[in-house]
Amino acid sequence: MIATAPEHRGRACVRAASILLIVLAAISCSPNRTAARDDLAWPWWPTEMRISDLTRVGRPEADGCRPLEVRVRFTDADGDSSKGCGTLEVAVSREGENDEPVVRRISLEDRATSMSHFERVTGCYLVPIEVDLPNVVAGRRLRIEVVYRGRDGAILRQSTGFDLPVALDG
């Protein structure tokens, strides 16, 4: 069969349209992400931190001791939950005693560490602490102090008392 000029142009148009569709499909399938920028002001830095009422005594571990599960929640300038980026330090001591506090520091700058402590359901960071202090029996009041030092230079602090509902040691 001998091709005439209009048929030849029609095939060329179909071929060009096919190539265009393939290119558009490839572009639309690429991820919708860009590289993170650190040269812009970030409006969602934490501006407030609080020790959550969800802080509690955890389940006994293999040795029979129970960790204190301290939960910390951050909010931004709009009052919405936010994640922190910096260092979170939690100190626990017996209230009214001159104990050296039990201190746990975690880096929220490391994404894996930050996400391993973050609870999506509560919007809080969970910091389990093994309180190795004498006389941590039911009814004992502990002092929990939390300090956050953000990458943006913010320093947030809060402390609260916590009455033990059960003994922490086995």
N, C-alpha and C positions, 0 to 999 in steps of 0.2 A: 504494500500500500504506500502510495506516495503522499507524504505530508504536505499540506498546503501551509502557507504562511500563518493564517489564523490559528490552525491547530497547533503549530509549533509554539506560537506565543502563548496559547492557553496552557500548554504543558509547562512552559517556563514560569508562568504565573502560579500554577499549582505547586511547582517545585519551590519557588520563592516563598509562597505562603506556608508550605510545610516547614521550611527552615525557620521562618519567623515564629511559627507556633512552637517549635522545639526550643528555640532560644527563650521565648517568653515562659515556657513551662520550666526551664532550668532556672530562670531568674525567680519565679514565684516559689520554687521549692527550696531556695536557699534560706537559711535560718534568718529570722527577723530579729537579729541582735547586732549590736555594735559594741565595739570595745569600750570598756569603762573609762570614763574621763575623770581625772583628778584635779583638773584645772578650774573647775566650776564650784561655786558655793553649793552646798548640799542642804536643802531646806528641811530635811527630815532627820537631822541629828537628834539624839535624845536630849530633851531639855528638863525632864523630870524622871526620877527613879523612885520606886517604892518597893519595900519588902512586902510581898503579897500575903494576904490572909490564907493562901493555900500552902504556906510553909507548914510542914508537919514532920512527925517522926515516921521514918520509913519502916519497912518490913525488916525483920531480923535477917542478918546475913548468915553465912555458914558458921561463923564463930559465936552466933547468938547475939551479937551487938547490933544495935539499930542506929542507922545514920540519921542525922538531922537533915531533912530535905528543905533547904532554903530556896525559895522562889523569888526572883527579882524581875520586876516589870518596868520597862522603859516606855515613855511616851514622848512624842515630838511636840513642837510648838502648837499644833492644832489639837492636841489631846488624843491623838491616835497612837495605837501601839507601834513601837518601832524596835529595831534591833540596835544593839550597841556595837561600837567599833573602838576598842581600847582595852583596858585592863579592868577586870572586876575582882575585887578583893573582899572576901567575907571572913569576918572574925567572930568567934563565939567564945564567950567566957561565962562564968557563974556570976550572976548579978550580986553586987555587994561584997565580992571577994577580990583579993589582989592577985588573981591568977594570971599567968601568962596565957593570952587567948590562943585558941586553936585557929590558925589562919589558912585559908585556901585561896589561891590566886589562879585565875584563868585568863587566858588571852582571847579576847573576842576579835582580835585582828586576824587570827588564823581561822579561815572559813570552816575547816573540818572540826576544829575544837568548838567554835561558836555554835555550829549546827548540832553537834552532839549534845550540847547542853540546852539548846532551845526546844521548848515544847510548843508546837503549833496550836494545840488545843487551848492551852492557857495563855499563850502569848508571853510566857515568862521564861527566863533562864533558870534551870534547875541546877543548884550547886549542892551536891550531897557532901556532908561533912561528918567524919567520924570524930565525935567529941571525946577526946581522951583526957577527961578531967575527973577528979575524985568526986564522989557523992552526987552523981547525976541520976537521982531517983525521981519517982513520980512526985509531982508537985513542986519540984525545984524550978526556980526561975533562972532562965539563961538570958544573957544580953547578946543580941545579934547586931553587929555593925557592918554595914556594907559601904564600900567606897568604889566609885567608878571614875576612872581617868580616861576620858575619851581622846581619840586621835585629833579631834577638833580643839582640844585644850580645855574642854569642860571637865569640872570635877563635881561630881554629885555624891552626896552622903546621906545616909539614913541609919538610924538605930532604933531598935525596938526590943521590948521584953518578950519572952516566950516561956510560958509555963508548960513544963513537961507533963503530958498526960500519962506517960509510962516511963519506966527506967530505961536508960539507953544501953546499959551493959546487961549481958546475958545472965 
